[in-house]
Amino acid sequence: MAFVLVSAVLATPAFAFELDRYIKDLKDENSTVRFEAVAALAAAWTYGWLNDTRSVEPLIQALNDTDWRVRAAAALVLSETKDTRVVEPLIRALKDDANSSVREGAAASLGELKDPRAVDQLIDALKDNDSYVRGEAAWALGKIGDAKAIDTMIQALKDNDSGVRTIAAQSLGWINDTRAIDPLAQVLNDKNEDKYVQDAAAQALERLGKPVTQTAQ
């Protein structure tokens, strides 16, 4: 999904950007036209071709599109607007959307926005049945840095997906709460743990002022 969106974005030339046209296309009967409109708006926001908030509300409405591709693309691009109006709709998408790609995109955007209103739903998303959603939620909570998430993030060190565990370890370093020291040390001492998870735990401990040499003593 991310590759498709990026490919569409890079294929959109700056000189061809027409805001009114793409806002109109977001309501087209053809879902491919709607998806391409979101991709064009993504390009405009990402590369600085657009600084017009008229597109914000139409993109928020795109979170309700019948096509999951449109919803997922909209979820990803909304953080580029840096508009506080997008936070609550993204929280709802993370909570309620049936498609995991949409939830994943919403979690990623909430992490970019770093709005504390998202913390509770991101904590809940650490229990999502999709590992990519859980990983994005762990990353987002690390970016926000709210210690409210610390207990659930520590539990995420035991996730059945090594990628989620790696991100959780990294994010615990970003949150910078000393309650994470012992659980991270346990990760390092677990001979069966994945190397990448242990590397992330070591880096997190370094951030917390407990480098591996001190932890091992």
C-alpha positions, -999 to +999 in steps of 0.1 A: +000+000+000+027+025+010+047+016-022+016+023-044+009+056-027+045+068-030+047+058-067+015+077-074+028+107-055+061+108-074+043+106-107+024+138-099+043+168-114+042+201-095+032+221-125+001+200-130-013+206-095-048+220-094-064+221-060-100+226-070-098+198-095-084+173-070-109+183-043-137+177-068-121+143-078-124+132-042-161+128-048-158+110-082-178+078-087-146+060-097-125+049-067-093+050-087-099+087-095-105+094-058-073+075-049-053+094-074-067+127-060-055+118-025-021+109-039-019+143-057-028+161-025-003+140-007+024+152-032+013+188-028+015+188+010+047+167+012+067+187-014+055+221-003+034+228-034+003+235-013-003+256+017-041+258+014-062+244+042-092+240+019-081+204+012-082+194+049-119+188+053-122+169+020-093+147+031-110+141+065-141+131+046-120+107+026-115+086+058-151+075+052-146+065+016-160+031+006-126+021-009-100+011+017-072+024-005-086+059-005-091+058+033-056+044+039-040+071+016-060+098+033-050+086+068-013+088+057-014+122+042-035+140+069-005+144+092+013+164+065-013+192+069-003+197+106-039+207+112-053+199+146-087+192+130-074+159+117-065+144+151-100+132+163-109+117+128-076+098+128-083+085+163-117+073+151-101+056+121-076+039+143-104+027+166-131+018+142-119+011+106-121-026+097-091-024+073-057-028+089-040-006+064-062+023+073-056+017+110-018+015+103-019+048+084-039+065+111-014+053+138+015+065+117-001+100+112-009+103+149+027+096+157+038+124+133+013+148+149+024+140+184-009+151+199-015+137+234-052+132+226-042+101+207-024+084+235-053+063+249-063+049+215-027+042+206-024+023+238-055+002+228-040-003+194-010-022+209-036-050+213-046-048+176-047-082+158-025-069+131+012-067+139+018-037+116-008-017+134+007-026+167+042-016+155+030+018+142+012+023+175+043+015+195+063+039+173+037+066+176+036+063+214+074+067+215+072+098+193+046+114+216+066+104+247+038+103+272+047+082+303+011+071+305+019+045+280+048+030+298+032-001+313+015-012+281+047-005+262+066-027+286+041-055+279+047-050+242+083-062+248+066-096+250+046-093+217+047-124+195+061-103+166+098-095+168+092-063+148+068-050+173+091-059+201+120-040+184+099-009+180+086-011+216+121-013+229+132+016+208+102+037+219+107+030+255+140+048+252+123+077+236+097+079+264+126+081+288+110+066+319+133+047+343+106+021+349+116+006+316+152-002+327+147-036+343+124-049+315+148-038+288+177-054+308+157-086+308+154-085+270+192-082+268+197-112+291+172-134+272+194-157+251+164-166+229+155-131+220+160-117+184+193-098+179+174-067+165+152-066+196+183-068+218+201-041+198+170-018+202+169-025+239+206-017+243+201+016+225+171+024+247+191+017+278+218+040+266+192+068+263+181+060+298+216+064+311+222+027+317+245+015+290+249-023+286+282-025+305+265-009+336+233-030+332+253-062+332+270-055+365 
